[in-house]
Amino acid sequence: MIYVKRLNGKEFMINAIYIETVEAFPDTTISLTNGKKYIVKDSMADVKVKITDFYRSIHVLNMTHLKEDDADEK
């Protein structure tokens, strides 16, 4: 889950696994796989960092074990 802020400043959480797209119209709009859309204060760059950090925290983007295998092959 990631924290984002509504346009009124109220913070809430979105399950990052269900995020399909993040766009700026100019407000940042997060679309989920179920069709729901949320307009947030956070910039697209901030949302991207939060999503990346979330995926790293659940080890989806943690590929250090693959890097070690690559180093052994050289």
C-alpha positions in Angstrom: 0.0 0.0 0.0 1.1 3.5 -0.7 0.1 6.8 0.9 -1.2 9.6 -1.4 -3.1 12.8 -0.7 -6.5 13.9 -2.1 -6.8 17.4 -3.5 -8.2 18.5 -0.2 -5.0 17.3 1.6 -6.5 14.2 3.2 -4.1 11.3 3.1 -5.3 7.8 2.2 -3.8 4.5 1.0 -4.0 2.8 -2.4 -2.9 -0.8 -3.0 -0.1 -0.3 -5.5 -0.5 -3.8 -6.9 -3.8 -2.6 -8.6 -2.4 0.6 -10.1 -2.7 0.3 -13.9 -1.8 3.9 -15.0 -0.6 7.2 -13.5 -1.3 10.3 -15.6 -1.3 14.1 -15.3 -4.3 16.0 -16.7 -2.6 18.3 -15.1 -3.6 16.8 -11.7 -2.2 13.4 -11.1 -4.8 10.7 -11.8 -4.3 7.1 -10.7 -6.3 4.5 -12.5 -6.7 1.0 -10.9 -7.3 -2.3 -12.7 -10.9 -2.3 -11.5 -11.6 1.0 -13.3 -11.6 3.3 -10.3 -9.8 6.6 -10.6 -8.3 8.8 -8.0 -7.1 12.4 -8.4 -4.3 13.2 -6.0 -2.0 16.1 -5.0 1.1 14.0 -5.3 3.1 14.5 -8.6 3.6 11.6 -11.0 7.3 11.5 -10.0 6.4 11.2 -6.3 3.8 8.4 -7.0 6.4 6.6 -9.1 8.9 6.6 -6.3 6.2 5.4 -3.8 5.3 2.6 -6.1 8.9 1.6 -6.7 9.6 1.7 -3.0 6.5 -0.5 -2.3 7.6 -3.1 -4.9 11.1 -3.2 -3.5 9.7 -3.6 0.0 7.8 -6.8 -1.1 10.9 -7.9 -3.0 9.4 -7.7 -6.4 12.1 -5.4 -7.7 14.9 -6.8 -5.5 17.0 -8.7 -8.0 20.3 -8.8 -6.0 20.3 -12.6 -6.1 20.4 -12.4 -9.9 23.2 -9.9 -9.9 25.3 -12.2 -7.8 24.8 -15.0 -10.3 25.9 -12.7 -13.1 29.1 -11.8 -11.2 29.9 -15.5 -10.8 29.6 -16.1 -14.5 32.2 -13.5 -15.4 
